Amino acid sequence: MTPKPDPDLQQRDALLQTVLRDYFASDNAAILNTIRSQAEYVDLVSGAVLLRQGEAGDDVYFVLSGRLHAFSETESGARKILGEIGRGETIGELALFTGEPRSATIVAVRDTLLVKVTRAMIEHAILQHPEIEMSMMRVVIRRFRQRERERQTPLVPVNICILPVTPGPDAADFARRLRNAQAAMAGPVTVVTADDVVKRFGIAPDHAPEQHNDALAGYIDDIEAQSRAVYLVADGDDTAWTRFCLRHADEVLLLANADHDPGLAAVERACLSPAAPISIARQTLVLLHRTDTKIPVGTTHWLNARPNARHFHIRPQLPADMHRLARIVAGRGIGLVLSGGGARGFAHIGVIKALEEAGIPVDMLGGSSIGAVMGMVLALGRSADEVAAAVRKAFLQHPRGNVTGDYNFIPLVSLIKGARTRSAMTQAVRDATGRDAIDSEDCWTTFFTIASDFSTGSEAVLLRGDLTRNVGASYAIPGALPPVFIGRHMMYDGSTFNNFPVDVMARLGAGRIIGVDLSIDREQLFDIDCVPGTPTLLRDKLKPRAKRRYLLPSVPETMLRSSFITSISKQKEMGKFTDLLFRPRTPECRLLDWSRFDEMVAAGYSQARQVLAGLTDEQREMFR
């Protein structure tokens, strides 16, 4: 009797044939059969290492299903993700051609099926069919070009496990809502629940015998091949179906009712414990809020329990919130980066207003120095007009006068006491949230600020902790304003190290980056030979500005400008890596001249309107 063909082997063979045909761009059956005849299948579970950086080896691997990450590793063990490798891609061609050690460590993110092809097999195939060598070289060249890019594209998950970790959330309903929000922008999205498995196989996944696992994996692979994304809706408990979803996930959305206990759920302790996790996929905490929630609170407790998870605050009944999450998960999240620039920073408000009128949303926010101040109110969920009103109140209507006018009589640490700026920021938070203080992680929109860590001589990216403290650290001009202390580290103005943190926004996963760069191209020349004495300067100050001979910056202005100098060259480079760049043509202005509010806002608005009017339909579609 002729034995029945193994359906799982047939499915693997069909996958391999498809991958080889696409890779070699050929339907030549002889080429495919040459490789298929000796290929070796390799199964990896989530977290398994395929190759290690520095190892010798010249085998090539074809990915039939699953997802892997490529890491570069330093001597200290630090890892940097170089990219993702998914269905139809290959691993190891570089070592095949050069004989050099492996250039990266390759780890399976989820259960992955590969085929190993030896160097001898490839050389034999090339001898028989020389044309395939050119196809392989094209792949190597493309990979080199991707690595040379200064700004890497965000890692985009395909299989996403949606795991409820508190009572209350309807994970299937949430998945369908997210699918509806994402499908409009990124192609077909499929939701798979345990009920779908019952309908397909006639048996619940929790009761499926072991031999059904490959069939179920093949079922998900087939869906993945036809979908832009697959949402695997897990149970809220440690079940076989939950474990299957986790093993086949590129990302895990931890769905939580924000009003519940922030501690780890039993399913998290059982399946995602750092000691022995079922999945090493990125974890994203999605905190669900009532529609009438004014501001999230207590987020730090959720994150302390899940230190490796990123998080987002969502009101499921608000379409804008669901679309924000859908864009971010699909790698299309829109990040807005606001640079420093003193009083010219008011131009940010005009740009924000123009973006709002154009219907361009902001999913992630980051700023340095005055850009951090402007971004703070927007991150609290305020409209452009509300941002303008809050900033006007803080800088022009402070009850004690000039917000930076509280000078120290004896400036032992700083020229300005900074008490007025602190009270102004506190009042802005109180007006927006009804609370005296919140943490940065409580903002509706993901928000970071940049500070300069003088304790370590490095840049500090502030994503957590007291919001007004973090913003205060970002604009603490060295010598002009007192430093801010965070965790025993002394922090000053972020513009010293990174005045336009586009690179930080890219690292946080924004797929589209909008930047507002306030750097000045024009030179400021002085027609004097040396600084005159104090009496001469005082007499000159008493004249109308148009008749003054010595238009020199004040001491605080000089300190602020000097803090920019070290990051100016980097700031100009960062503009190249934005998808939409605004450079408002602001009138000449002293850096601490807050009275120029209306002029600067108008300049930002005018230039932004011009830029937006010049966008093509295709460019506009990038920001929807």
C-alpha positions, 0 to 999 in steps of 0.5 A: 500500500502506498503511504499517504503523504504527510500533509505537514511536510506537503505544506512545508514543501509548498512554502519552500517552493514559494520562497525559493521562486520569489528569492531567485526570481525564477520558475526554473524547476531545476533550480528549485528542485536542486535546493529542495532535494537536500534542504534541512528544515529548522524549527525555532521557538521564541527566544532561540538563537539561530546565529551568534555574532562572530561565529564562523559559518557559511550556511544560508537560511530561508525563512518560511514563516515566523519572525527574527531579529538581527542584533549587533552586540558590544563587548559589554553585552549591549544589543542594538536591533539592526532589523527584522527578518520575516517570511521569504527573507534570507540569512547568511549570504554575506558569510557565504560570499566573504567567508567572514564570521557572522556579522550579527546575532539572529534570534527568533521573536516567535516560533519560526520555521526556516530551511538551511541550505549549505554552501556546497548546495548553493555552489552546486546550484550556481554552477548549474544555473549561474543566473541565480548568483546575481539574484543573491548579490542583489539581496546582499546589496539591498541589505547593506543599503538598509544598514547605511541608513541613518534613520531606520524604519520602525519594526512593524509587527505582523502577528499581534497577540491581544492579551487581556490582563485585567477583568473587563476588557472585551479583547475580541471587540477591541481587536475588531475596533483596532482592525477597522481603524488600521485596515483603512490605512494599511491593507487587510487585517484579520482577527483570529479568536478561539471561536474561529479555531473551533469553526475551522477545526471542529475542536477548541484549541484548548482540547486540540491534540498535539498533532493539530499544532502544526495544522493550526500554525499552518492555518495562521501562516496562510492567514498571515500570507494574505493579511497586512496584520493578524490579531490573535485574540488570546484568553485572559488566562494561561490556556493552550490557546493563549500560549499558542498566540504568544508563541506566534506573536511579533508583539503582545498588546497587554490590554488593561482597564486603567481603574484596576490593580496595576500588578501582574496578572496570573497569565503574565506571571505564568507566560511572560516571566523574565525567567522563562518567557514563552515569548520575547516579542515586544510588550505594549501596555494599552491602558483603557480609560473611560471617555470622560477621563480628564488625565491618566494617573498612576501610570508609573505603578503599571510600568514598574510592574512591567519595566520593559513594556512601552505604553499608550493611553486609549479611550476605546470609544474615541475614534481618534484614540483608536486610530492613534494606536492603529497608526503606531502599531502599523509603524505609521505613528506620527511624531512631532519634534520641537527644537529649542530657540528661546522666545522664537519657540512661540513659533511652535504654537503657530505650526501646531495650529496649522497642523491641526487645521490640516487634520494632521494628528500627532501620536508622539511628542518630543522637545528640547528646551523651549520645545519641551515647554510648548509640547507639554501642554499639547501632550496633555490632550489640549487643542492648539488654541488651548496650548496658545492660551496656556503659554500666553498665560505662563509667559506673558501674564505671570502674576509677578511680571516677567517669568524670567525676571526673578534675578538672584541678588547674589548669583552664586549658582544662577542669574535667575532664581527660576521660581517664576518659571516653575510656578508657571509650569505648575499652573499650566499643568493644574489648568489642563488636568486639575492636578498639581502634579502628574508624571510624564508617563501620564500624558495622553500623548507619548512625550519625552524631553531632552536634558543635558546630564552634567553628572555624566556628560551625556544626553538624558531622554526623560520619559518618566517621572514628574512632568514639570520637573522634566520640562524644567530640566530641559530648559534650565539654561546653564548659568541663567537658571538653576539646575534640576536634580533627577536621581542625584544627577544634575540636569541642564538645558537639553539644547547643549547636547541635542537641540532637535531630537529627531534621532530620539523620536526615530528610536521610539518607533515613530514611522513619520516624523515632523520637525520644527527647526528654529535654527537661524541661518543668518549671521549676526555680525557686530561692527565693533572692535571690543566691548566698551566699558560699563558707563558707555554701555549704560548710556547706549542702553538708554537710547531708542533701540534703533539708535543704539550702537552696541546691540549686544546680547544680555548675559542670560542670552549669551549663556543660552546661545552658547549652550546651543553651539555644541549641538548646532551642527547636529541640529542641521543634520537632523532636519534631513531625517524628517518626513516633513520639516518646518523652519519658521522665518521668525523676525530677529528677537532676543532669546528671552524676549517673551513680549514677541509672542504674537509675532512668533506665533504668526511667523510659525503659522504662516510658514507652516501654512505655506509648506502644507499647501505645497504638499502633494496628495501622496505626501498628505496621505503619509500623515493620515 
